[in-house]
């Protein structure tokens, strides 16, 4: 299960960090078993992933004794590649664009008759991600807000639904890399992203998708705060360094974005009634021999 790793105090704020752990893997296993139950003749599963989803699905498929193919960009992190392969999945490379990865998934699915498992834009996936909020609030029931790094929006959608159901007055905030345009879209109440969908230029490859999903978008629009924390690469690195040095936890840049957000001036000047803040550490896929602060 996810667990609260540590809490620390800033002026007027107390922060709890929770790592995204086994629930994603366990949910993927249940999801794959459900797919298998609905169609006993399913021959395998395929997905595209920026890290955690691919690893979870590879593990789940292995537990369900199903072959699994994960489509990844050809500039994908070597650490994530080895992790996915380590769980027994076959990797197929694609061009580093959202369109190419979906086209490659569709081709693999057609050629192998594999079932596509979406990484975020599916109600079952969203429901599974919501287990993090259930466990977080069980352990820290006095949370006033949760900060969630966001890519396609499956994780924050599930967390927002679950958290608001348990505690209607809790606030759920999105954390994004610079350039995602989430706040502009939320405040306008419409999708303002350019087409075709693209990836952002960020060190946080786990959250580099610019657009939110078509299923996740209306959920986020309804339940997530319109104030969005937009974080630069330099700020993500500072969040990673703080967590490495002070908390002795290995996190990737996407998780560093959440830590950076809670340490930001924007958070410091927000409503002082928001005292207890939860941050989702959404991944720890890091090449420790190639840390980002040695590049910038």
Secondary structure as UniProt FT lines:
FT   STRAND          4..10
FT   TURN            11..12
FT   STRAND          13..19
FT   HELIX           22..38
FT   TURN            40..41
FT   STRAND          44..48
FT   HELIX           52..63
FT   TURN            64..65
FT   STRAND          67..73
FT   TURN            74..75
FT   HELIX           78..86
FT   TURN            87..88
FT   STRAND          90..94
FT   HELIX           98..112
FT   STRAND          115..116
FT   HELIX           123..129
FT   HELIX           131..139
FT   TURN            141..142
FT   STRAND          145..149
FT   HELIX           154..166
FT   TURN            168..169
FT   STRAND          171..177
FT   TURN            178..179
FT   HELIX           182..188
FT   HELIX           205..207
FT   HELIX           214..223
FT   STRAND          228..231
FT   HELIX           233..242
FT   HELIX           243..247
FT   HELIX           253..262
FT   HELIX           265..268
FT   TURN            272..273
FT   STRAND          276..281
FT   TURN            288..289
FT   HELIX           292..294
//
